[in-house]
Amino acid sequence: MSDAERRRAQILESIGRAAALARRDAREVTLVAVTKTRSMAEIAPLIAAGQRDFGESRVSEALEKWPPAMASDPGLRLHCIGRLQSNKARDAVRLFDVIHSVDRMSLVAALSEEAARADRAPKVYLQVNIGEEAQKGGCAIADVPALLAAIRGSPLSLAGLMAIPPVDVEPSPFFALLAELALRHDVSGLSMGMSGDYAAAVMLGATTVRVGSALFEG
Ligand SMILES: *Cc1c(COP(=O)(O)O)cnc(C)c1O
């Protein structure tokens, strides 16, 4: 068993335990392997181990790395998890199956235009600045209803809500708050949880966890 295979199996096992504790079905939870800064040589063992969902932060890096692998394996799904400039919307719509970082009207508009042009509708998560932090990506909690309405009225397909809690504080209250927002607005998907806190996120309802370092280190 490769290191990648072993780490992935351990993470899937932890997800399974967390789901069982919360009386959830672990099959509702997608593990996105975050591969920003990792080379295709590091990523290949994960693909061989059966991993299908991968997350990248930067459009340019993803464009350099992924097209050959995706051409040879049409089952791979690429997720955009980083801040997205509207002028990268065309590349993003062509490359990504899921975009987790939609957080403003201008980006909804740019992605909608490109989706219509490419006749390809990526799934999108509305990213919420759940800790209301300055300088952080994500929309204000007060803007969630209007942005959800805009996405629902667009060619984009709404996957759910995404958040990155503040660092160095207990993340669970923020996961619970995102879950509460999703419930209030009739949204089913929750992209939350990273290497240090994905088990807590799964207990609180995550349907997608984004895990990088725990898959590649240790
Ligand atoms: C890098 C990144 C992750 C993965 O973080 P790890 O702590 O390495 O698991 C998850 N989500 C986003 C948005 C990221 O930028």
The ligand as an ORCA input file, in Angstrom:
! r2SCAN-3c Opt
* xyz 0 1
  C      -5.637     24.581      1.303
  C      -7.092     24.511      1.521
  C      -7.685     23.387      2.117
  C      -6.894     22.202      2.644
  O      -6.230     22.567      3.813
  P      -5.467     21.464      4.687
  O      -5.401     22.081      6.033
  O      -4.123     21.292      4.037
  O      -6.269     20.239      4.676
  C      -9.071     23.349      2.223
  N      -9.837     24.374      1.788
  C      -9.307     25.480      1.229
  C     -10.219     26.566      0.770
  C      -7.924     25.579      1.089
  O      -7.401     26.693      0.540
*
